[in-house]
């Protein structure tokens, strides 16, 4: 295997814990709103979260232009000034654009890069996707974290697929988008400890930790970052009661807000932090309905209360 460079203790200590998938605030003109982005970045840094995942789905990276994405990355990386590790999602419609975004992230101080698979050709072969990933990964020396490519059926199953991932230059790990816990365990077992795995399903934050993930990347950590960080740490120390009680409430709240996710996120961020992240770029959220102030306040405070229950271990 070629996978040696990113498997160091230093890399493993950097890429772990709870990482907000940072929202990219959008103004009424459809452009990134940098004043609000700076406020949000400052809050995440002050909360001492474990890292920042930039320009993923919640960051609407794929919907922004290359120039907009570069500017967002520059603002966050400049403000962060190496205080937290920052991973930049560089996947784009073309491999060439992804390569340019990867090189830009490296030039401006990112800690790692990540990429979704080929967007338009999402139904294409995994061989095509792996070739796309290889081109992005070798464009810089940063640790590379590709997205999981759906249900694995790579001409021989998980083992052969993981071997192909490990053969990608500079690969550090993967961002897993599945809610299938058994598949997460398969990735962990078959990588034989050589991949740093992040769970991308907020509702499985603690569950996925039992399946070999080193960290969790998610949208909800913009709003409830310190609470989720506290619970996950306590759970890893053995507080199963807190982890179970919190996750049951957290899952119930997530199920409640998903049909109107973007309006909830906007109203909740205004309520808790005084930050207006704007509405998503259509078609995202174009059918979302507004919440009452009472509904938003109740749901926000319910998760906070659940996380602040007494630690028992």
ABEGO torsion letter per residue (X at the ends): XABAAAABAAAAAABBEBBBBBBBBBBAAGBBBAAAAAAAAAAAAAAGBAEBBBGBAAAGAAABBAAAAAAAAAAAAAAAGGABBBBBBABBABAAAAAAAAAAAAAAGBABBBBBBBAAAAABBAAAAAAAAAAAAAABABBBBBBBBEBBBBGGEAAAAAAAAAABBGBAEBBBABABAAAAAAAAAAAGGABBBBBABAAAAAAAAAAGBABBBBAAAAAAAAAAAAAAAAAAAGBAAAAAAAAAAAAAAAAAAAABAAAAAAAAAAAAAGBBAEBBBOABGAABBBBBAAAAAAAAAAAAAAAABBBAX
